[in-house]
Amino acid sequence: MTSEVIDRLRLVPDPELGLNIVELGMVEQIEELNGHLRVHLVLTSPGCPLSGNIEEAIHSVLRSIPGVETVMVEFRQDIPWHPGRIDPEAREKLMGQQSG
């Protein structure tokens, strides 16, 4: 199920940067156990005011997977996000947006 979970998480955009949370390297870990999912996220900025929107979107896309009973999102404060976490292809897209 993990690949399906990741595919669905690609539908969740970061509202500020316009790339999805997988491309941005925000997904730290996914735990699956008998239909229960826990997604550990690293926010691009500590205390992000839009974290609620991201969490809501995650719940929405993952609850639509057959067999998923619960979804829990945990924001990791102990792991800093940095630009090196961005997928190389996404980094190119982001740089193209900034220069254009």
Phi and psi in degrees as a GROMACS rama.xvg file:
@    title "Ramachandran Plot"
@    xaxis  label "Phi"
@    yaxis  label "Psi"
@TYPE xy
-56.371  -41.752  THR-2
-65.0264  -36.0325  SER-3
-67.5727  -39.0343  GLU-4
-61.6979  -46.3592  VAL-5
-63.1022  -42.3829  ILE-6
-58.6698  -41.8829  ASP-7
-68.2299  -38.6178  ARG-8
-65.0135  -23.3666  LEU-9
-66.5132  -12.8619  ARG-10
-85.8217  -6.57479  LEU-11
-97.1928  111.51  VAL-12
-85.4406  152.958  PRO-13
-81.9864  118.914  ASP-14
-60.3706  -25.6298  PRO-15
-87.5686  -40.1198  GLU-16
-97.1578  -17.1774  LEU-17
79.2656  1.45549  GLY-18
-103.33  162.484  LEU-19
-81.5725  163.795  ASN-20
-67.6107  -23.1243  ILE-21
-74.7504  -47.5483  VAL-22
-58.3982  -36.276  GLU-23
-79.2717  -4.26852  LEU-24
73.1093  25.9154  GLY-25
-81.7949  -21.0443  MET-26
-83.5292  109.731  VAL-27
-86.5187  -41.5846  GLU-28
-159.851  147.916  GLN-29
-126.237  125.638  ILE-30
-111.56  134.53  GLU-31
-127.636  134.312  GLU-32
-153.809  108.643  LEU-33
48.2237  50.6207  ASN-34
85.1653  2.83574  GLY-35
-110.356  126.037  HIS-36
-114.65  140.247  LEU-37
-128.645  124.41  ARG-38
-112.298  122.826  VAL-39
-97.5836  123.602  HIS-40
-119.428  147.481  LEU-41
-110.771  120.357  VAL-42
-78.4192  148.227  LEU-43
-69.4222  -22.9695  THR-44
-141.753  132.465  SER-45
-57.9851  137.951  PRO-46
68.0665  27.049  GLY-47
-51.353  123.239  CYS-48
-68.7644  -13.6238  PRO-49
-100.388  10.561  LEU-50
-60.8115  -31.9574  SER-51
-63.9971  -39.0197  GLY-52
-64.3104  -42.4282  ASN-53
-64.0427  -45.4844  ILE-54
-61.4742  -43.4675  GLU-55
-61.0268  -43.6481  GLU-56
-64.8652  -38.6241  ALA-57
-62.3329  -47.3974  ILE-58
-56.8113  -45.0565  HIS-59
-61.1571  -49.429  SER-60
-73.1455  -33.1331  VAL-61
-82.1537  -32.0218  LEU-62
-67.4736  -17.5525  ARG-63
-82.1449  -4.72728  SER-64
-80.2901  126.764  ILE-65
-56.877  133.794  PRO-66
94.4005  -12.6321  GLY-67
-82.4618  121.121  VAL-68
-97.3046  -44.0671  GLU-69
-136.093  152.7  THR-70
-131.183  129.998  VAL-71
-126.062  133.701  MET-72
-114.46  128.315  VAL-73
-119.843  123.122  GLU-74
-90.2856  120.117  PHE-75
-85.6899  112.746  ARG-76
-87.6424  -16.4887  GLN-77
-86.839  -4.65828  ASP-78
-119.9  116.513  ILE-79
-78.2913  138.334  PRO-80
-82.5297  147.053  TRP-81
-147.764  157.27  HIS-82
-56.9838  -22.5894  PRO-83
-65.7631  -14.0363  GLY-84
-78.7942  -15.8744  ARG-85
-69.6781  136.102  ILE-86
-57.7567  135.879  ASP-87
-53.717  -40.8925  PRO-88
-66.2301  -38.8877  GLU-89
-67.0917  -35.7748  ALA-90
-60.8268  -41.7472  ARG-91
-62.6302  -42.7524  GLU-92
-61.1649  -44.7489  LYS-93
-63.9462  -43.5236  LEU-94
-65.9026  -36.604  MET-95
-63.9402  -37.7209  GLY-96
-66.9993  -39.6525  GLN-97
-71.8987  -32.7528  GLN-98
-87.9919  -15.0342  SER-99
